[in-house]
Amino acid sequence: MPDSPSVDVTVFSTYEALSQAAAAHVQSVLARALNEQDRCALALAGGSTPRRLYEHLAHADLPWERVHLFWGDERFVPHDDPKSNVQLVRETLLADLAIPADNVHPMPTAGTPEAAASTYAAHLQRQFADQAHTFDCALLGLGSDGHTASLFPEHNPLTTDPKQVRAVTAPARHDVKQRLTCTLPVFNRSRQALFLVSGEAKRGAVRAVLDENDASLPATHISPREHLAWFLDTSARPQPNAHDLDR
């Protein structure tokens, strides 16, 4: 296994083109994983950017009975709350998808955040105890402040964090303060990761991560075992012709 993953950055002309390509990419990654193993695991992201990806992915030709869905982070609100990452996935991916209920693994949001984090960490430990990697593909977003999942620059997330899941308090600029998040070691034990970034507000963060390698930003430290892909739309690209490909 190489020390560092291969990295590709692709720029798409529109958010819709990005979303369609991302769904096709995820389908391909999961299909390849299922050629090698009995089941595969996809870590889902929250926020607005993956919405269209999920709507497209719901129609992917996959043996969904062998696909397991996890969450990379969650806002500590009830699952039916409009701000819940689980609710986003229910409205989009799960609404039209025939997948066994036992294959869907949301983060719990009852009790205290600390107890919920421990519960989900134990669940991940059981799910992945017999394999070297965690998720076959982890979907990730990028905030304008450089955070990814619910790993924020102010918290100095550690690549050697002993915990798999943490309860965190988001900085004041975020509307939902209490969060649960997988840690960098969990994401970095993924086989592949895919960043989805859309919108001009993200342009500075993209530059800081991809061009400046700013070590203060959690997204800079995402390093899965095999491959890291960045899908941007043109509004998120720091400068014209800065990256691989326009579509």
C-alpha positions as CSV (number, residue, x, y, z in Angstrom):
1,M,0.0,0.0,0.0
2,P,1.5,3.4,-0.9
3,D,2.3,5.9,1.9
4,S,0.1,8.6,0.2
5,P,-3.0,8.2,-1.9
6,S,-3.2,9.2,-5.5
7,V,-5.0,12.6,-5.8
8,D,-7.2,13.9,-8.6
9,V,-8.9,17.3,-8.9
10,T,-11.6,17.7,-11.5
11,V,-13.6,20.9,-12.2
12,F,-17.1,20.7,-13.6
13,S,-18.9,23.5,-15.4
14,T,-22.0,23.3,-13.2
15,Y,-23.2,22.0,-9.9
16,E,-25.5,19.6,-11.7
17,A,-22.6,18.2,-13.8
18,L,-20.6,17.8,-10.6
19,S,-23.4,15.9,-8.9
20,Q,-24.0,13.6,-11.9
21,A,-20.3,12.8,-12.1
22,A,-20.0,12.3,-8.4
23,A,-22.9,9.8,-8.4
24,A,-21.3,7.9,-11.2
25,H,-17.9,7.9,-9.4
26,V,-19.4,6.6,-6.2
27,Q,-21.3,3.9,-8.1
28,S,-18.1,2.8,-9.8
29,V,-16.1,2.7,-6.5
30,L,-18.7,0.6,-4.7
31,A,-19.1,-1.7,-7.7
32,R,-15.3,-2.3,-7.7
33,A,-15.3,-2.9,-4.0
34,L,-18.1,-5.5,-4.3
35,N,-16.1,-7.4,-6.9
36,E,-13.5,-7.9,-4.2
37,Q,-15.6,-8.4,-1.0
38,D,-19.0,-9.5,0.2
39,R,-20.2,-6.0,1.3
40,C,-19.1,-2.4,1.0
41,A,-19.4,0.7,3.1
42,L,-20.2,4.3,2.1
43,A,-19.8,7.2,4.5
44,L,-22.3,10.0,3.8
45,A,-21.8,13.7,4.1
46,G,-24.3,16.4,5.2
47,G,-24.9,20.0,4.0
48,S,-26.5,21.1,0.8
49,T,-23.8,20.1,-1.7
50,P,-24.5,16.3,-1.8
51,R,-28.3,16.6,-2.2
52,R,-28.3,16.1,-6.0
53,L,-25.6,13.4,-5.8
54,Y,-27.9,11.4,-3.5
55,E,-30.9,11.9,-5.8
56,H,-28.9,10.5,-8.7
57,L,-27.3,7.7,-6.6
58,A,-30.8,6.5,-5.6
59,H,-31.1,5.2,-9.2
60,A,-27.7,3.6,-9.4
61,D,-27.7,-0.1,-10.5
62,L,-26.1,-1.6,-7.5
63,P,-26.8,-4.7,-5.3
64,W,-28.0,-2.4,-2.5
65,E,-28.5,-5.4,-0.2
66,R,-24.7,-5.5,0.0
67,V,-24.2,-1.8,0.5
68,H,-24.0,-0.4,4.0
69,L,-24.5,3.4,4.7
70,F,-22.7,5.2,7.5
71,W,-22.5,8.9,8.4
72,G,-19.2,10.8,8.7
73,D,-20.8,13.4,11.0
74,E,-24.2,14.5,12.3
75,R,-25.8,17.5,13.9
76,F,-27.0,16.6,17.4
77,V,-30.7,17.1,16.6
78,P,-33.6,14.5,16.1
79,H,-33.3,12.5,12.9
80,D,-36.5,14.2,11.6
81,D,-35.2,17.7,12.1
82,P,-34.7,19.6,8.8
83,K,-31.1,20.3,9.8
84,S,-30.3,16.6,10.4
85,N,-27.9,14.9,8.0
86,V,-30.0,11.7,8.4
87,Q,-33.1,13.6,7.3
88,L,-31.3,14.9,4.2
89,V,-30.5,11.3,3.2
90,R,-34.0,10.1,3.9
91,E,-35.4,12.8,1.6
92,T,-33.1,12.0,-1.2
93,L,-31.2,8.7,-1.3
94,L,-33.5,6.6,0.9
95,A,-36.8,7.9,-0.4
96,D,-36.7,5.8,-3.6
97,L,-34.1,3.1,-2.6
98,A,-34.8,-0.5,-1.7
99,I,-32.1,-1.1,0.9
100,P,-32.4,-3.3,4.0
101,A,-33.0,-1.2,7.2
102,D,-30.1,-3.1,8.8
103,N,-27.7,-1.7,6.2
104,V,-28.4,1.9,7.3
105,H,-26.2,3.0,10.2
106,P,-27.1,6.6,11.4
107,M,-25.4,8.3,14.2
108,P,-27.6,8.3,17.3
109,T,-28.7,11.6,18.6
110,A,-30.4,10.7,21.9
111,G,-29.0,11.1,25.4
112,T,-25.8,13.1,25.7
113,P,-23.5,13.8,22.8
114,E,-20.6,12.1,24.6
115,A,-22.6,8.9,25.1
116,A,-23.9,9.0,21.5
117,A,-20.3,9.4,20.2
118,S,-19.2,6.4,22.3
119,T,-22.1,4.3,21.1
120,Y,-21.3,5.0,17.4
121,A,-17.6,4.4,17.9
122,A,-18.4,1.0,19.4
123,H,-20.7,0.3,16.4
124,L,-17.9,1.2,13.9
125,Q,-15.5,-1.0,15.8
126,R,-17.9,-4.0,15.5
127,Q,-18.6,-3.3,11.8
128,F,-15.0,-3.0,10.7
129,A,-13.2,-5.2,13.3
130,D,-12.3,-7.9,10.7
131,Q,-10.8,-5.6,8.0
132,A,-7.9,-3.3,7.5
133,H,-10.0,-0.4,6.2
134,T,-13.1,1.4,7.3
135,F,-15.3,2.9,4.5
136,D,-14.8,1.9,0.9
137,C,-15.7,5.5,0.1
138,A,-16.1,8.5,2.3
139,L,-18.0,11.5,1.0
140,L,-16.8,14.8,2.4
141,G,-17.6,18.5,2.0
142,L,-15.6,21.6,2.6
143,G,-16.7,24.6,4.6
144,S,-15.6,28.1,3.8
145,D,-13.6,28.0,7.0
146,G,-11.8,24.8,5.9
147,H,-13.7,22.4,8.1
148,T,-14.7,19.0,6.8
149,A,-17.3,16.7,8.4
150,S,-17.5,18.3,11.9
151,L,-13.8,18.7,12.2
152,F,-13.1,22.4,12.7
153,P,-9.8,24.4,12.6
154,E,-10.3,25.7,16.1
155,H,-10.2,22.1,17.5
156,N,-6.9,21.1,16.0
157,P,-8.1,17.6,15.0
158,L,-5.4,15.0,15.3
159,T,-4.3,12.5,12.7
160,T,-3.5,10.2,15.7
161,D,-6.8,10.8,17.6
162,P,-7.4,7.7,19.8
163,K,-11.2,8.1,19.5
164,Q,-13.1,7.0,16.4
165,V,-16.0,9.4,17.0
166,R,-16.1,12.6,19.0
167,A,-18.7,14.9,20.4
168,V,-17.8,18.5,19.4
169,T,-19.1,22.0,19.8
170,A,-19.1,23.9,16.5
171,P,-17.7,27.5,16.5
172,A,-20.2,30.3,17.0
173,R,-20.5,31.0,13.3
174,H,-22.3,27.7,12.8
175,D,-26.0,27.5,13.6
176,V,-26.1,24.0,15.1
177,K,-23.5,23.8,17.9
178,Q,-23.6,20.2,19.1
179,R,-22.2,17.7,16.6
180,L,-20.9,14.2,16.3
181,T,-18.0,13.5,14.0
182,C,-15.8,10.7,12.9
183,T,-12.2,11.5,13.4
184,L,-9.3,11.8,11.0
185,P,-8.0,8.3,11.7
186,V,-11.4,6.8,10.7
187,F,-11.5,8.8,7.5
188,N,-7.9,8.1,6.7
189,R,-8.5,4.3,7.1
190,S,-11.1,4.6,4.2
191,R,-10.0,3.1,0.9
192,Q,-11.1,6.2,-1.0
193,A,-12.5,9.7,-0.2
194,L,-14.4,12.2,-2.4
195,F,-14.6,15.9,-1.6
196,L,-17.6,17.7,-3.2
197,V,-17.2,21.5,-3.3
198,S,-19.6,24.0,-4.9
199,G,-19.9,27.7,-4.7
200,E,-17.8,30.8,-4.7
201,A,-17.8,31.0,-0.9
202,K,-15.6,27.9,-0.8
203,R,-13.0,29.3,-3.2
204,G,-10.6,30.6,-0.5
205,A,-10.8,27.3,1.4
206,V,-10.1,25.3,-1.7
207,R,-7.0,27.4,-2.4
208,A,-5.8,27.0,1.2
209,V,-6.1,23.2,1.1
210,L,-5.1,22.4,-2.5
211,D,-2.7,25.1,-3.4
212,E,-1.2,26.2,-0.1
213,N,-1.5,22.9,1.9
214,D,-2.5,24.9,5.0
215,A,-1.9,22.5,7.8
216,S,-4.2,24.4,10.1
217,L,-7.2,23.2,8.1
218,P,-8.6,19.7,8.9
219,A,-9.4,19.0,5.2
220,T,-5.7,19.2,4.4
221,H,-5.2,16.1,6.5
222,I,-7.6,13.8,4.8
223,S,-5.5,11.0,3.4
224,P,-7.3,7.8,2.6
225,R,-5.4,4.6,1.9
226,E,-5.8,4.4,-1.9
227,H,-7.3,7.4,-3.7
228,L,-8.5,11.0,-2.9
229,A,-10.7,12.8,-5.4
230,W,-11.8,16.4,-5.4
231,F,-14.8,17.4,-7.5
232,L,-15.3,21.2,-7.8
233,D,-17.6,23.3,-9.8
234,T,-16.3,26.3,-11.6
235,S,-17.5,28.7,-9.0
236,A,-15.4,27.0,-6.3
237,R,-12.3,26.9,-8.4
238,P,-9.7,29.3,-7.1
239,Q,-8.5,30.5,-10.5
240,P,-9.1,29.6,-14.2
241,N,-7.2,26.6,-15.5
242,A,-5.8,25.9,-12.0
243,H,-6.9,22.2,-12.0
244,D,-7.1,19.3,-14.3
245,L,-10.2,19.5,-16.4
246,D,-13.3,21.5,-17.2
247,R,-16.5,19.7,-18.3
